[in-house]
Amino acid sequence: MADKDTPGKDGSNSGVLLETKTKTQRPPLYKVLLLNDDFTPMEFVVHVLERFFGMSHAQSFELMLTVHKKGVAVVGVFSHEVAETKVSQVMDFARRHQHPLQCTMERE
C-alpha cells in the first residue's frame, strides 16, 4: 500500500486525504405551556410552578398572574424528554387533586 506522501508512478502525489468534520446539531427545544381555566385555584398553580419548575414563590405568583390574564404562558423551555416529563407530572398532579389544569408542550 502506498504512503500518502510517496509520489505515484507519474511523480505526483496521488493520495487524497479527506477530513470529515462532524457537525452535531443541538436537539430541538420545547416550550412547556400552562393554560388558564376558570376552576383551578391560583394557589394551586403557584404550588405547581414552585414544585415542578423550581421557581420562587414570587416568580410563581407573577407567572400565575400572566397565565390568568393572558390565558397561557410559557413556564420553561426544555429538551423533548424533559418537557414531556414536566407536562406529565403537572397533569398527573392536577388530576390527583381534581383540578382541570392543562399543561402542554410545543416545539420552539
FITI-360090 format. One line per field, with one value per atom (N, C-alpha, C, O): residue number from 1; atom name; chain; x, y, z; residue in one letter. Coordinates in steps of 0.001 Angstrom, whole numbers, plus 524288, in hexadecimal, padded with zeros to 5 digits. Example, Ala and Ser with C-alpha at 12.3 -4.5 7.8 and 13.67 -1.06 7.14 Angstrom:
nunu <- c(1, 1, 1, 1, 2, 2, 2, 2)
torpa <- c(N, CA, C, O, N, CA, C, O)
seza <- c(A, A, A, A, A, A, A, A)
east <- c(83386, 8300C, 83390, 8379C, 83232, 83566, 83264, 83461)
north <- c(7E9C6, 7EE6C, 7F31C, 7F309, 7F736, 7FBDC, 8001E, 80472)
up <- c(81E78, 81E78, 81E78, 82111, 81BA8, 81BE4, 81EBE, 81F67)
mike <- c(a, a, a, a, s, s, s, s)
end
This chain:
nunu <- c(1, 1, 1, 1, 2, 2, 2, 2, 3, 3, 3, 3, 4, 4, 4, 4, 5, 5, 5, 5, 6, 6, 6, 6, 7, 7, 7, 7, 8, 8, 8, 8, 9, 9, 9, 9, 10, 10, 10, 10, 11, 11, 11, 11, 12, 12, 12, 12, 13, 13, 13, 13, 14, 14, 14, 14, 15, 15, 15, 15, 16, 16, 16, 16, 17, 17, 17, 17, 18, 18, 18, 18, 19, 19, 19, 19, 20, 20, 20, 20, 21, 21, 21, 21, 22, 22, 22, 22, 23, 23, 23, 23, 24, 24, 24, 24, 25, 25, 25, 25, 26, 26, 26, 26, 27, 27, 27, 27, 28, 28, 28, 28, 29, 29, 29, 29, 30, 30, 30, 30, 31, 31, 31, 31, 32, 32, 32, 32, 33, 33, 33, 33, 34, 34, 34, 34, 35, 35, 35, 35, 36, 36, 36, 36, 37, 37, 37, 37, 38, 38, 38, 38, 39, 39, 39, 39, 40, 40, 40, 40, 41, 41, 41, 41, 42, 42, 42, 42, 43, 43, 43, 43, 44, 44, 44, 44, 45, 45, 45, 45, 46, 46, 46, 46, 47, 47, 47, 47, 48, 48, 48, 48, 49, 49, 49, 49, 50, 50, 50, 50, 51, 51, 51, 51, 52, 52, 52, 52, 53, 53, 53, 53, 54, 54, 54, 54, 55, 55, 55, 55, 56, 56, 56, 56, 57, 57, 57, 57, 58, 58, 58, 58, 59, 59, 59, 59, 60, 60, 60, 60, 61, 61, 61, 61, 62, 62, 62, 62, 63, 63, 63, 63, 64, 64, 64, 64, 65, 65, 65, 65, 66, 66, 66, 66, 67, 67, 67, 67, 68, 68, 68, 68, 69, 69, 69, 69, 70, 70, 70, 70, 71, 71, 71, 71, 72, 72, 72, 72, 73, 73, 73, 73, 74, 74, 74, 74, 75, 75, 75, 75, 76, 76, 76, 76, 77, 77, 77, 77, 78, 78, 78, 78, 79, 79, 79, 79, 80, 80, 80, 80, 81, 81, 81, 81, 82, 82, 82, 82, 83, 83, 83, 83, 84, 84, 84, 84, 85, 85, 85, 85, 86, 86, 86, 86, 87, 87, 87, 87, 88, 88, 88, 88, 89, 89, 89, 89, 90, 90, 90, 90, 91, 91, 91, 91, 92, 92, 92, 92, 93, 93, 93, 93, 94, 94, 94, 94, 95, 95, 95, 95, 96, 96, 96, 96, 97, 97, 97, 97, 98, 98, 98, 98, 99, 99, 99, 99, 100, 100, 100, 100, 101, 101, 101, 101, 102, 102, 102, 102, 103, 103, 103, 103, 104, 104, 104, 104, 105, 105, 105, 105, 106, 106, 106, 106, 107, 107, 107, 107, 108, 108, 108, 108)
torpa <- c(N, CA, C, O, N, CA, C, O, N, CA, C, O, N, CA, C, O, N, CA, C, O, N, CA, C, O, N, CA, C, O, N, CA, C, O, N, CA, C, O, N, CA, C, O, N, CA, C, O, N, CA, C, O, N, CA, C, O, N, CA, C, O, N, CA, C, O, N, CA, C, O, N, CA, C, O, N, CA, C, O, N, CA, C, O, N, CA, C, O, N, CA, C, O, N, CA, C, O, N, CA, C, O, N, CA, C, O, N, CA, C, O, N, CA, C, O, N, CA, C, O, N, CA, C, O, N, CA, C, O, N, CA, C, O, N, CA, C, O, N, CA, C, O, N, CA, C, O, N, CA, C, O, N, CA, C, O, N, CA, C, O, N, CA, C, O, N, CA, C, O, N, CA, C, O, N, CA, C, O, N, CA, C, O, N, CA, C, O, N, CA, C, O, N, CA, C, O, N, CA, C, O, N, CA, C, O, N, CA, C, O, N, CA, C, O, N, CA, C, O, N, CA, C, O, N, CA, C, O, N, CA, C, O, N, CA, C, O, N, CA, C, O, N, CA, C, O, N, CA, C, O, N, CA, C, O, N, CA, C, O, N, CA, C, O, N, CA, C, O, N, CA, C, O, N, CA, C, O, N, CA, C, O, N, CA, C, O, N, CA, C, O, N, CA, C, O, N, CA, C, O, N, CA, C, O, N, CA, C, O, N, CA, C, O, N, CA, C, O, N, CA, C, O, N, CA, C, O, N, CA, C, O, N, CA, C, O, N, CA, C, O, N, CA, C, O, N, CA, C, O, N, CA, C, O, N, CA, C, O, N, CA, C, O, N, CA, C, O, N, CA, C, O, N, CA, C, O, N, CA, C, O, N, CA, C, O, N, CA, C, O, N, CA, C, O, N, CA, C, O, N, CA, C, O, N, CA, C, O, N, CA, C, O, N, CA, C, O, N, CA, C, O, N, CA, C, O, N, CA, C, O, N, CA, C, O, N, CA, C, O, N, CA, C, O, N, CA, C, O, N, CA, C, O, N, CA, C, O, N, CA, C, O, N, CA, C, O, N, CA, C, O, N, CA, C, O, N, CA, C, O, N, CA, C, O)
seza <- c(A, A, A, A, A, A, A, A, A, A, A, A, A, A, A, A, A, A, A, A, A, A, A, A, A, A, A, A, A, A, A, A, A, A, A, A, A, A, A, A, A, A, A, A, A, A, A, A, A, A, A, A, A, A, A, A, A, A, A, A, A, A, A, A, A, A, A, A, A, A, A, A, A, A, A, A, A, A, A, A, A, A, A, A, A, A, A, A, A, A, A, A, A, A, A, A, A, A, A, A, A, A, A, A, A, A, A, A, A, A, A, A, A, A, A, A, A, A, A, A, A, A, A, A, A, A, A, A, A, A, A, A, A, A, A, A, A, A, A, A, A, A, A, A, A, A, A, A, A, A, A, A, A, A, A, A, A, A, A, A, A, A, A, A, A, A, A, A, A, A, A, A, A, A, A, A, A, A, A, A, A, A, A, A, A, A, A, A, A, A, A, A, A, A, A, A, A, A, A, A, A, A, A, A, A, A, A, A, A, A, A, A, A, A, A, A, A, A, A, A, A, A, A, A, A, A, A, A, A, A, A, A, A, A, A, A, A, A, A, A, A, A, A, A, A, A, A, A, A, A, A, A, A, A, A, A, A, A, A, A, A, A, A, A, A, A, A, A, A, A, A, A, A, A, A, A, A, A, A, A, A, A, A, A, A, A, A, A, A, A, A, A, A, A, A, A, A, A, A, A, A, A, A, A, A, A, A, A, A, A, A, A, A, A, A, A, A, A, A, A, A, A, A, A, A, A, A, A, A, A, A, A, A, A, A, A, A, A, A, A, A, A, A, A, A, A, A, A, A, A, A, A, A, A, A, A, A, A, A, A, A, A, A, A, A, A, A, A, A, A, A, A, A, A, A, A, A, A, A, A, A, A, A, A, A, A, A, A, A, A, A, A, A, A, A, A, A, A, A, A, A, A, A, A, A, A, A, A, A, A, A, A, A, A, A, A, A, A, A, A, A, A, A, A, A, A, A, A, A, A, A, A)
east <- c(80352, 80000, 8037A, 80753, 8022B, 8056F, 80480, 80015, 80897, 8083A, 80616, 80724, 80321, 800BF, 804C9, 803AA, 80985, 80D91, 81126, 81467, 8109E, 813E9, 811B3, 80D0D, 814E8, 812E7, 81124, 81350, 80D30, 80B43, 80F02, 8132E, 80D89, 810F1, 811FA, 81622, 80E32, 80EF3, 811AA, 8123F, 81354, 81631, 812D0, 814E2, 80DB0, 80A3F, 80844, 80859, 80681, 80419, 7FE86, 7FB45, 7FD71, 7F849, 7F4AB, 7F002, 7F6AD, 7F35F, 7EFE7, 7F19E, 7EB1F, 7E77B, 7E62A, 7E473, 7E6FC, 7E5CA, 7E0A9, 7E04C, 7DCC3, 7D7AF, 7D6E2, 7D74F, 7D5C0, 7D472, 7CE9F, 7CC57, 7CC49, 7C6B9, 7C5EE, 7C7E9, 7C31B, 7C1E6, 7BC49, 7B8AD, 7BBAD, 7B679, 7B3BF, 7B5AE, 7AF4F, 7AC2C, 7A7D1, 7A476, 7A7F6, 7A3C6, 79FD6, 7A139, 79B06, 796E0, 794E0, 794A3, 79379, 79101, 78B92, 78901, 789D4, 78489, 7808D, 78183, 77C26, 7782C, 77629, 775E1, 774C9, 772B0, 76CC5, 76A8D, 76A4D, 7649D, 762E7, 7650E, 75EF0, 75CB7, 75887, 7554F, 7589C, 75478, 750C2, 75256, 74BCE, 747D6, 743DF, 74248, 74251, 73E2F, 73977, 739ED, 734EE, 7302C, 72C7D, 72C00, 729F4, 72648, 72119, 71F7B, 71E96, 7193D, 7166E, 718E3, 7115A, 70E41, 70D90, 70AD6, 70FEC, 70EDC, 7139C, 71302, 71832, 71CDF, 71E45, 71EE0, 71EC9, 72023, 72592, 7291D, 72625, 72B1D, 72F71, 733EB, 72E23, 7320E, 73436, 738D2, 730D8, 7328F, 73666, 73A4D, 7355E, 738DE, 73E2D, 7423E, 73E24, 74305, 74609, 74AC7, 74347, 745C3, 74832, 74C8C, 74577, 74769, 74C6D, 75033, 74C72, 7510C, 755C0, 75A2E, 754C3, 75900, 75B0E, 75FC7, 7577F, 758F7, 75B8F, 75F91, 75952, 75B32, 75EED, 761A7, 75F0E, 76265, 76672, 76954, 766B1, 76AC3, 76AB8, 76ECA, 76633, 765CF, 7650C, 76314, 766A6, 765A4, 75FD4, 75D09, 75E13, 75892, 75731, 75311, 75AAA, 759A2, 7595E, 755E1, 75D13, 75D06, 7581A, 755AF, 756AE, 7520B, 74D22, 749AD, 74CDC, 74841, 747C9, 74388, 74C24, 74C14, 74A7D, 7475F, 74C9B, 74B4D, 745A5, 74309, 743C5, 73E48, 73ABC, 736CF, 73C11, 738E8, 73913, 7352E, 73D84, 73DF4, 73A5B, 73792, 73A6A, 736ED, 73145, 72E15, 7300C, 72AAC, 728DA, 7246F, 72C36, 72AAB, 72AE1, 72774, 72EDF, 72F96, 72D61, 72CC2, 72C31, 729F3, 72DF0, 72C9B, 732D1, 736FA, 73C33, 73CC8, 73FFA, 74541, 74934, 74816, 74DCD, 75224, 75494, 7562C, 754DA, 7570A, 75C94, 75F28, 75E6D, 763C2, 764C5, 76126, 769C8, 76B6D, 76F5E, 77344, 76E47, 77155, 77219, 76FC7, 77567, 775DA, 770AA, 76D72, 76FEA, 76AF1, 769A2, 76542, 76D69, 76C6E, 76B15, 76788, 76DF0, 76CF3, 767A9, 764AE, 7667B, 7616A, 75CEE, 75906, 75D87, 7597A, 758A3, 75434, 75CD8, 75C81, 759CC, 75674, 75B3D, 758D3, 752EE, 74FD6, 7516D, 74BD9, 748FD, 744CD, 74B39, 748D7, 74858, 74446, 74C74, 74C4F, 74812, 74520, 747C9, 743E9, 73E63, 73AF6, 73D8B, 73850, 736AA, 73231, 73A32, 738FF, 737D7, 73422, 73B03, 73A4F, 7350B, 73242, 733B7, 72EB7, 72A22, 72644, 72A9A, 72672, 725A8, 7213E, 72A05, 729B4, 72714, 72498, 727A5, 7253E, 7200D, 71DDA, 71E31, 7191A, 7189A, 714A4, 71CBE, 71CAC, 71D41, 7201F, 71A8C, 71ACE, 71F6B, 71F4E, 72369, 727EF, 72A42, 72AFF, 72B63, 72D97, 73324, 7344F, 73679, 73BF0, 73D42, 73C25, 73FA4, 74104, 746A0, 7492C, 7486A, 74D97, 74D50, 74A27, 750AE, 75104, 7569F, 75989, 7580B, 75D64, 75E6A, 75B17, 76307, 76461, 765A3, 766DD)
north <- c(7FB69, 80000, 804CD, 80503, 8089D, 80D3A, 81103, 811AE, 81370, 8177B, 81C63, 81D48, 81F90, 82430, 8283A, 82B82, 82803, 82BC0, 829A7, 82C8E, 824B5, 8225E, 823B7, 822E8, 825C0, 82716, 82239, 81DFE, 822E3, 81EA6, 81DBD, 82020, 81A3A, 818E8, 81DA1, 81E08, 8213B, 825CD, 82A48, 82E82, 82974, 82D66, 83108, 8345D, 8307C, 833E6, 830FD, 82C2F, 833FB, 83197, 83016, 8337B, 82B1A, 8295F, 82841, 82762, 82843, 82730, 82BDE, 8305A, 82AD1, 82EF8, 82E66, 82A48, 83284, 8327A, 83561, 83A0C, 832A5, 8350A, 835AC, 831F2, 83A5B, 83B4D, 83C10, 83F3F, 8392A, 839D6, 83C7C, 83AB7, 84099, 84357, 84211, 842D6, 84029, 83EBA, 84393, 8463D, 844A8, 84902, 846C0, 843DA, 8481D, 8464C, 84AB2, 84F3F, 8493A, 84D13, 84CBD, 8488D, 8512F, 8513E, 84EE1, 84FB0, 84BFB, 849D2, 84E42, 85247, 84D88, 851AA, 85269, 84EBB, 85736, 8586B, 858EA, 85A18, 857FD, 8581F, 85BAD, 85B8D, 85EE0, 86254, 85F54, 85C9F, 85FD4, 85D9C, 86215, 86621, 86148, 86557, 863D0, 85F4A, 867A4, 866E5, 869FB, 86E90, 86774, 869DF, 86B5B, 8688A, 86FBD, 871A0, 86EB0, 86D0E, 86E10, 86C1C, 86EFF, 871B8, 86E6B, 87151, 86E7A, 87071, 869F8, 866D5, 865C5, 86538, 86579, 86458, 86910, 86D5F, 86851, 86CC1, 86EEC, 86C04, 873F2, 87688, 87469, 873E8, 87332, 87124, 86BE2, 86AB6, 868C4, 863B8, 8647B, 861B0, 8682F, 8694B, 86B23, 86981, 86E7D, 87050, 86BA4, 86B40, 86825, 86380, 86014, 85E22, 85F58, 85C3B, 85EA9, 85BE2, 863C2, 86668, 865FB, 86558, 86655, 865BF, 86025, 85F40, 85C72, 856F4, 8549D, 851FE, 85588, 852E8, 85622, 853FE, 85B3D, 85E8F, 86183, 864B9, 86078, 8629B, 86880, 86AE6, 86AD2, 87089, 8722C, 86F37, 876EC, 87920, 87A73, 87A5F, 87BA9, 87CFF, 881E6, 88225, 885C7, 88AA8, 889B4, 88BB4, 886A4, 88564, 88262, 8836E, 87EA9, 87B7A, 87ED1, 87E1C, 8826A, 885CB, 88937, 889CB, 88B78, 88EC6, 88BA8, 88D7C, 8870D, 883CB, 881EF, 8819C, 880B9, 87F32, 8839D, 882A5, 88879, 88CF9, 88D9F, 88F1B, 88C87, 88CBC, 888B2, 889DD, 883F6, 87FD6, 8818A, 880DC, 883BB, 8855E, 889B4, 88994, 88D7A, 891F8, 890DC, 8928F, 88E04, 88D23, 887F4, 88728, 8846D, 87F64, 87B17, 87678, 87C93, 878BB, 87B63, 88019, 8784B, 87A5D, 875F4, 87171, 87756, 873A4, 8735A, 87752, 86EA1, 86DFC, 86BCE, 86B85, 86A44, 86861, 8665F, 8653F, 865EE, 863DD, 85F87, 86059, 85AEA, 85645, 852DD, 853CE, 84EE0, 84AE5, 847E8, 8485D, 844E4, 8421D, 83EA3, 83EC6, 83B8B, 837D5, 83A9A, 838FA, 83ECA, 841A8, 84460, 84445, 846CA, 84970, 84590, 846A7, 84113, 83D08, 83B3A, 83A66, 83AA2, 83902, 83D24, 83BE5, 84216, 84661, 84697, 84716, 84635, 84654, 841DB, 8429B, 83D47, 838AC, 83952, 83817, 83B3D, 83C03, 83FE8, 83EF9, 84445, 84848, 84637, 84703, 84390, 84188, 83D6E, 83D75, 839EA, 835EA, 83862, 836DC, 83C2D, 83EDA, 841B5, 8417B, 8445F, 8472F, 84359, 8444E, 83F11, 83B24, 838CF, 8381D, 8379E, 83563, 83920, 83773, 83E2A, 84211, 84417, 847EA, 84170, 8427E, 84819, 84AB7, 849D4, 84EF7, 84E2D, 84AB5, 85162, 850CC, 853A6, 854AD, 854EC, 857C1, 854DD, 8501D, 857C5, 8557B, 85776, 85C11, 853DF, 85513, 8525D, 84DBB, 8553F, 85309, 85495, 8579B, 8526A, 853D2, 85490, 85221, 857FA, 858C8, 85A0D, 85C48, 85899, 8598A, 85F57, 86256, 860EB, 86674, 86857, 86CEE)
up <- c(80000, 80000, 80000, 802DF, 7FCD8, 7FC47, 800BC, 80282, 8027F, 80679, 803DB, 7FF40, 806AA, 8044C, 80297, 7FF41, 804DE, 8036C, 7FF26, 7FD1E, 7FDC3, 7F9C5, 7F471, 7F382, 7F0ED, 7EBB9, 7E8CC, 7E97D, 7E587, 7E247, 7DDC5, 7DD90, 7DA14, 7D5A8, 7D234, 7CFD1, 7D1ED, 7CE95, 7D16D, 7CF36, 7D645, 7D91F, 7DC5F, 7DF28, 7DC19, 7DF30, 7E3F8, 7E431, 7E7BD, 7EC50, 7EADF, 7E9DB, 7EAC7, 7E91F, 7EDAE, 7ECE1, 7F264, 7F6EB, 7F82A, 7F7D9, 7F98E, 7FAF3, 800B2, 8027F, 8036F, 808FB, 809C3, 808AA, 80BA2, 80C95, 8126A, 8156C, 813E9, 81966, 819C4, 816F9, 81D2B, 81DF7, 82339, 8273C, 82320, 827F5, 8295E, 82649, 82DF4, 82FBA, 831C3, 83545, 82F8D, 8317C, 834D3, 832F5, 839B0, 83D18, 83DB7, 83E67, 83D74, 83E2F, 843B9, 84613, 845B5, 84AD4, 84A37, 8463B, 84E22, 84DBC, 84DF9, 85070, 84B72, 84B94, 85121, 85435, 8524E, 85779, 8572D, 85314, 85B9A, 85BEC, 86055, 864A2, 85F2A, 8631D, 86613, 863BE, 86B35, 86E72, 86FAC, 871BA, 86E61, 86EF3, 87316, 87377, 87629, 87A07, 87823, 876C1, 87815, 87609, 87A7A, 87E58, 879DC, 87DCE, 87D6B, 87931, 881CD, 881F8, 88655, 88972, 8868D, 88A64, 88F8D, 892FD, 89033, 894D8, 8984C, 89D09, 8961E, 89937, 89C90, 89A84, 8A1A9, 8A518, 8A3D8, 8A265, 8A469, 8A358, 8A6DB, 8A52B, 8ABA5, 8AF52, 8AD71, 8AE2B, 8AB09, 8A905, 8A489, 8A437, 8A11B, 89CB5, 89EC6, 89CCB, 8A2B1, 8A513, 8A746, 8A698, 8A9E2, 8AC1C, 8A7D9, 8A880, 8A392, 89F29, 89CF6, 89BE1, 89C52, 89A28, 89DD1, 89C10, 8A2CB, 8A69A, 8A6A3, 8A698, 8A6B9, 8A755, 8A282, 8A2F3, 89DED, 89940, 895E3, 8928E, 896BD, 89387, 896BE, 894A0, 89BC7, 89F1F, 89FAD, 8A093, 89F26, 89F8E, 8A536, 8A873, 8A646, 8AB75, 8ABCF, 8A7E5, 8B084, 8B13E, 8AE15, 8ABA0, 8AE2A, 8AB51, 8A569, 8A2C6, 8A358, 89DC0, 89C40, 8983A, 89F8A, 89E8B, 89E8B, 89B47, 8A22D, 8A298, 89DB5, 89B8B, 89BFC, 8974A, 89270, 88F44, 891E8, 88D62, 88D97, 88990, 89241, 892DD, 89111, 88E77, 8926C, 890C1, 88ACD, 88867, 88878, 882BB, 88045, 87C88, 8825A, 88063, 88108, 87D7F, 88585, 886AF, 882F9, 88115, 881F5, 87EBD, 878E6, 875FC, 87729, 87189, 86FA2, 86AEF, 87344, 871C6, 8710F, 8713E, 87040, 86F7B, 87094, 86FD4, 8725E, 87330, 872A9, 873E3, 870D2, 8707E, 875E9, 8781C, 8780A, 87D4D, 87D31, 8813E, 8788E, 8780A, 87298, 86FA3, 8714A, 86C38, 86D52, 87003, 86B33, 86C85, 867B8, 8639D, 8684B, 8643E, 86412, 8679D, 85FF5, 85F4B, 863F7, 865F7, 865B0, 869ED, 86F07, 871D5, 87035, 8750C, 874C3, 87888, 87057, 86FB4, 8703D, 872D3, 86DCD, 86E12, 873B4, 8755E, 87691, 87C0B, 87F55, 8828E, 87E87, 88185, 88081, 88426, 87B8C, 87A31, 87CDB, 87F1A, 87C9A, 87F02, 884EA, 88728, 8876C, 88D1A, 88EAB, 8925A, 88BDA, 88D21, 88C4E, 88F95, 887EA, 886C9, 88AC7, 88C8C, 88C3A, 89026, 89572, 8981B, 896F4, 89BF3, 89C1C, 8A006, 897E0, 8979B, 897D8, 89A8B, 89509, 89501, 89A77, 89C3D, 89D16, 8A261, 8A633, 8A9F5, 8A538, 8A8A3, 8A670, 8A859, 8A26C, 8A004, 89DFA, 89EC0, 89B5B, 898D5, 892F8, 89146, 88FD6, 88A20, 88795, 882E3, 88A94, 8888A, 883DD, 88404, 87FBC, 87AF3, 87A23, 87AE1, 8789A, 87785, 87269, 871BD, 86ECC, 869BA, 86851, 86B0D, 863FE, 86209, 85C2E, 85980, 85A3E, 85492, 8532D, 85647, 84E81, 84CAF, 84C56, 84A93, 84E07, 84E06, 84897, 847DB)
mike <- c(m, m, m, m, a, a, a, a, d, d, d, d, k, k, k, k, d, d, d, d, t, t, t, t, p, p, p, p, g, g, g, g, k, k, k, k, d, d, d, d, g, g, g, g, s, s, s, s, n, n, n, n, s, s, s, s, g, g, g, g, v, v, v, v, l, l, l, l, l, l, l, l, e, e, e, e, t, t, t, t, k, k, k, k, t, t, t, t, k, k, k, k, t, t, t, t, q, q, q, q, r, r, r, r, p, p, p, p, p, p, p, p, l, l, l, l, y, y, y, y, k, k, k, k, v, v, v, v, l, l, l, l, l, l, l, l, l, l, l, l, n, n, n, n, d, d, d, d, d, d, d, d, f, f, f, f, t, t, t, t, p, p, p, p, m, m, m, m, e, e, e, e, f, f, f, f, v, v, v, v, v, v, v, v, h, h, h, h, v, v, v, v, l, l, l, l, e, e, e, e, r, r, r, r, f, f, f, f, f, f, f, f, g, g, g, g, m, m, m, m, s, s, s, s, h, h, h, h, a, a, a, a, q, q, q, q, s, s, s, s, f, f, f, f, e, e, e, e, l, l, l, l, m, m, m, m, l, l, l, l, t, t, t, t, v, v, v, v, h, h, h, h, k, k, k, k, k, k, k, k, g, g, g, g, v, v, v, v, a, a, a, a, v, v, v, v, v, v, v, v, g, g, g, g, v, v, v, v, f, f, f, f, s, s, s, s, h, h, h, h, e, e, e, e, v, v, v, v, a, a, a, a, e, e, e, e, t, t, t, t, k, k, k, k, v, v, v, v, s, s, s, s, q, q, q, q, v, v, v, v, m, m, m, m, d, d, d, d, f, f, f, f, a, a, a, a, r, r, r, r, r, r, r, r, h, h, h, h, q, q, q, q, h, h, h, h, p, p, p, p, l, l, l, l, q, q, q, q, c, c, c, c, t, t, t, t, m, m, m, m, e, e, e, e, r, r, r, r, e, e, e, e)
end
